[in-house]
Amino acid sequence: MGHPLHIASLLVHCRPEWLAAVKANLQMLPGLEMHQENANGKLVVVLEAEHESRILASIDHIQQLPGVLNAALIYHEELLEGDA
């Protein structure tokens, strides 16, 4: 049995005037990629981690960032090494 990989996508909604600061803070999180954004303060984010608890901790952290209004989990999947 292989090592698990958890993949989750989120919609992060922040105050538009805080968008640049929120993006800068998000870029510091390990395993996070930003894929889409708009001027209204909405970002599509993907998280990857070996443990589901790390995904949950990252979501909690994102929700506490200054300017963030909400971070909503849209999708989550656990893959095992060798799955494709």
FENHU-V143028 format. One record per helix or strand of 3 or more residues. SS is the DSSP state (a for helix, b for strand). FROM is the first residue (numbers start at 0). LEN is the number of residues. If there is no record, write none. Layout:
BEGIN
SS;FROM;LEN
SS;FROM;LEN
END
This chain:
BEGIN
b;3;11
a;15;11
b;31;6
b;41;8
a;51;13
b;67;13
END
